[in-house]
Amino acid sequence: MNHEFWVSVWAKRRYEEVIQIPTEYEIHNDFIKNMDLSEVQSAFLQIRGIFRDVYNDIALYPEEFGMPLNSVEQHRVYSQEWRDSGQAPYRPFILLYNLFACSELSDNGLIVSIEKYKAYKPPPKHLSGIEQKVKYPNFLFNKLVDYGFVFEGLKNNKPSNNDIIISYPDNPNLLYLFKQLADKARNVNRIENFLCCHFRLLQDNMETADYGYGADNMADRVLTDTEKEIVYALDNALTEKGFIPKLYGDIECHGVAYYHSEKDIAAKRPYTYRITTKSMDFENDEKETEKMRLQLRIRKVEKCLPFIETCSDSIKHIFTDHSDEGCSRRLDQTCKHGITYEIEGKNYWRCACCHAPFSIKPKLADIPAYIELINLGER
């Protein structure tokens, strides 16, 4: 699908980032005090559907949500307009998140104290990487009604001087659980988990988040069972070799990077391997079923050439599938981080300004070869 606006491209990414619910998952007793287990499961499934519907509809009808209409043609990747568009699809759920922070449960739903709401100051963006200020609430209040929410106390779809009453007539349990998820995310500083409707928010008590520190963080987010298997196999192979994992990602994509030592992490040296949930090809990856990428920091391809000759075609393809055109900052291919090499008389250039020079779709059978390539060509 070709999108006119960056916010539509980003909204499709947000849609894909909504976490799949496994067949079995833990639900802590804190979430079943006012409803039984099956009611929690049903309400959570419905909440997940709302996240996906909203993100999908933003991709299709961004103007109806008051989204920034920054053109794909006019604004390059990594421009400020591109970055602003990446934050924008979160806005409907940021609004709910802030409303829930100022609300109390009542017989009629949730009562939002207008004094608390007007005085509420979201955390600065740099603490979470997420912009938590509400923008264009009139558009958002108007659209959220389409997904079953009812708001009383507004004036022209904006907060006035009245308390706001939020209800969800089709399923009152949904509203209660929605607030619990937001409160839990706030308590444990996991707003990003709220914005992707992460089922693991339910597994610990309201004050604890004992998850998301390594391979599980990636395995929860990839889209296929094959990718999950590769995540765990790579993690096992690399940690057995002594590599240290560290979460490495932001609003662009999630990932885990692997370093030679804790000292390298502390010194902010480049990672050696990195697994990411998606490629950085923002415009052309929508139709791909398996989107996970493995990044390899190979600097000395010439040292790898004898080994490459003994490898499968899938390994050889890593080095011969394309030559980069350069990056936006160094279009003359003088990028100091890039590498050049020659295979069978053909010259190749790989840019490495923003990530390692080789980014591939990993294969389970090729994991030993990835490790040997790094052994030979990293330094």
N, C-alpha and C positions, 0 to 999 in steps of 0.2 A: 504494500500500500504506500503510495506517495503522499506525503503530508505537506501542506502549504506552510504550516506554522510549526516552530520548534516545540511548542507546548504539546502539540498532538503527538509528536515523536516521543517526548518524555512521558506523556500520559500512558502510552502503550507500554513503556518500560515499567511504570508504576503498576500497571495492571498485571504484568508478568511477575512482579516482585511480591505480590500477595502470596503468602506462604500456603503451599498445599497442605491439607489436613491429612495426616496418616490414618490408617485404619484404627490404630490404637494409640492413645496419648494420655498423659497423666492430667488429672484435674484435682487440684488441692481442695481440701475441705472448706477453705475460706470462700470458695465460689459456689458451694452447694448448701449454704446456710438457709437460703430463702427459696430454693427450688431444687428439684431432684436432679440426678445426674443426666438423665435423658433430656430434661428441659434445658440444661446448660449446653449440652451437645447440639441440640436443635437450634437454640438461640445463637450459638457461636457460628454455626454453619450459615445462618441467615445473615449475621453481621459480615462474615467473609463475602457473601454475595453482594452486599451493599458496597463494600470496598471495590470489588471488581466492576460492578455496574457503574459506579461513579467515575472511576478512572477511565473506563472504556467510553463513557459518554463525553468526558472532557476531550478525549482524543477526537471524537466525531463532531462535537458541537462546542468548541472552546469559548466562543463568544457568549453563549448562554450562561456560562459560569464566571464571566468577567475576567477571563484569562488574558495574559499578555499575548498579543498577536504579532510576535516577532517572526518575520519571514525566514524560511530556510534559505531562500535564495539570497537574501540581503545580509544575513548575519552568519558568520563562520562558527564552526565548533570551537569552544573555549572562549568565545566572546562573552561579554557581560550579559548581553541579551539572551544568549544560549543558556548561561547559568541561571538567570532569573526564570527562564522558562522551565528549568529543571525543578525548581522549588515550587512553582505555581500549582501543579496538580494536587499537592498536599492540602491546599487551603480549606476545602470543605471539612476535612477531618481535623485540621488545626482549630477551626472554629468550634467544632464539637468538643475537642480536647479542652479548650479554654472554658467553654460553657460548663462542662462537667466539673472542672476544678472549682467553680463558684456555686455549685448546686448542692441541694439536699433532697433526699428522697421524700416524697409525700404520697398520699393516697391517689393523687391525680397524675403522678409522674415525677418529674424533677422540677424543683423551684430554684431558679437561678437568681440570687440576690443581685440586683442591678448595681448596688453600691460596691459589692465585691467585684463584679464583672468590670465596672469602669475603673476600679482601682487596681485590677490585676495586671501585673507586669510580667510578661513571659520572659524566660531566661534568655540571655544574649545568644545570638546565633552561633558564636564561636564555641560555646560549650557543648553543643550537640551537632553542629553542622546543619541544623534545620532552622529555617526562618519561622518563628512561632508567633509573629504579629499577624493579626487578622486584617486582610485586605479585601475591600469590596464586599462587606458582609451582606449588603442588600441582595446582590446576585446569589450569594451562597444560601442565605435563608430561603430565598424564593425557590432555588433548585432542590434543596434538601426535602422540601415538602413532597417532591415527586417520588421519594424513596420511603415514604411512610411517616416521616416526622411531622408533628403538629406543634406550632409555636404560637403561644399567646403572650400578649404584652408588647408586641412590636408595633412600630409606627412606620409605615411605608417600607416594611421589611428591614427595619433597622431598630436597634435597641433605643428606647426613649428613657422615660423616667420611671417606668414600671418594672417590677420583677418579671422575669421571663419564665413561663411555664412550658416545659417540653414534655410531650407525651408521644407514645407510639401505640395507637389503638389496636393495631393488628396483632401485636405481641408485646405486652408490657414487660415480660421477662427480658426481651431483647434490650430495652432501654436500660434496665437495671444492670445487666451484664456489660453493656457497652460502657457505662460509667465505671464499673469495676475495672475493666481493662485499662481505661484511661488513668484511673487513680493508681493502679498497680504500676503502669509505665512511668508515671510521674514519681512515685515513691522510689523506684529503683533506677531512675534516669535512663529509661529505655524508650524514649518517644518514637524512635525509628521502628521499634518492634510493634508499637501501636499502629503506625502508619502502614505497615505491611500485614497487619492482622495476624501476628505470630502466635501460633497455638501454644508455644512454650510460656507465654505470659500466664497461662493457667496452671502450670505444673508446680510452682512453689507458692508459699504464702504471700500475702499482700506486701510484705516488706523485703522479699528475697528474690533474687534472680540468679540462680546457680546454673547457668547455661551460656552457650554462645561464645566460648573462648578458643575454639580450635576447629577441628575438622567438622564437628557437628554444625557449626555455624554455616559452613559451605554446603554440607549435605542436605540441610533443611531447605536450602534456597535453590538448588539446581532442579531441573524440570523432569529428568528421567531417572529410572532405576540404574541404568548404565552409568550415568554421570555420578550418581551417589557411590557406586562401587569404585569408580576411578578415584574419587575424592579420598575415600578411606585407604585405598591401596597406595596412592601417592603419599599420603600422610604417614602411613606405616613405613614405607620404604625410606622416606627422607628422615624421619625421626630416628629410625634404626641406624642411619648413617651419622647421626649426631646433629642434624640440622634443627634449628629452633624456630617454631612457628610463631607468627604474630599477625593478628588481624590487620588487614591493610585494605582499606576501601573508604568510599564516601558516597555521596548521592549518585555518582556515576555508575558504580557497580560495587558489589561486595567481593572481598577476597581474603586470602590468607597468603602471607609471604613467608619464605623460609630463608633463614640466615645461617651462616657458619657458626656464630656464637652470640651470646648475650652482649658481648663487647661490641660486636658489629651493630647490633640494634641500638645500643646506647650511643654509639658514635654516629648514628644515622647513615651508615654505609649502605650501598645498594643491596637489595635482596638478590639472591641467586635464583630462586624459583618463586613464582607467584601463581596461584590458582585464582581465577576470577569467574564470577557467575555468568558474565557476558563478555563479548568482544567490545571494543571501542568503536565499532562501525555502527554509528547511531542510525544511519539511514537505510541500511540494507540487510539487517539481521532478523527482521520480523518473521520471515517464513521458515527460519531454521528451527528444527525441533530440539537439537542439542546445541546449546549456546555457550557452554563452559569453555574457558580457554586456559591453557598453561603457558606461562611466559618463562623463557629460558634466557639467562644472561650469558650467552656465549659471545666472547670477544675475539677469539682467535680461531676462526673457521679453518684456516690452513692446517692447524694441528689436528683437526678432526677428520680431514679428508680421507686418510687411509681407512679409518674406521667406518666412515660413511659408505665407502665402496662395498663393505661387507654387509650392509644393513638392508632392510626391506625397503620397498619403494615408498612406503609411508614416511620413513625417516629421511630418505633422499629428497622427498617432496618438500620437507621443511625448508630446505636451503635453495630450492630451485623453482618454487611455485610463483614467485614474483620478485620484483625489485622495487623498493619504495621510490616515490618521487621526491622525497624530502619532507620537511615539515613547514608549517606556516611561517616560522621564524627564520628558517634557513633553506629557502627554496633553491639556493644554488648548490645544495648538497654538500655544504661544508660544515654540517652539524658535528660539533666536537665529540658528541657521544655516539655518533653513527659509526658503522663499520662497512668496509668494502672487502670483497673477496671474489675469487674467480673459480668457476667450476666448468670444466669441459670447454674452455675458451670463451666463456661468457662472463662478463662482469656483473656483479650484483651490489646493490647498496641497501642497507637497512638502517633506518632512522631509529634513534634510541633516546629521544629527548624526554618523552613522557612515560615510557615503560621499556622493558627489556627488548632487545632487537628482534627476538623470535617469539611470536605469539601463535599458538597452534591449538587445534582441537585434539586433546590427548587421547591416546588409545591404551587400553589396559595392557596389551601385550608388549607395548613399546616402552614401558616404564624403565626397565633396566637400561635401555639405550639412551633415554633422556639423562640418566645419571652418569653414564659413561661419557656422553657429549660434554657435560659440565666438567667432569674430571679432566678431560683433554683440553677443552677450549675456553674455560672461564678466565684463565690468567695467562 
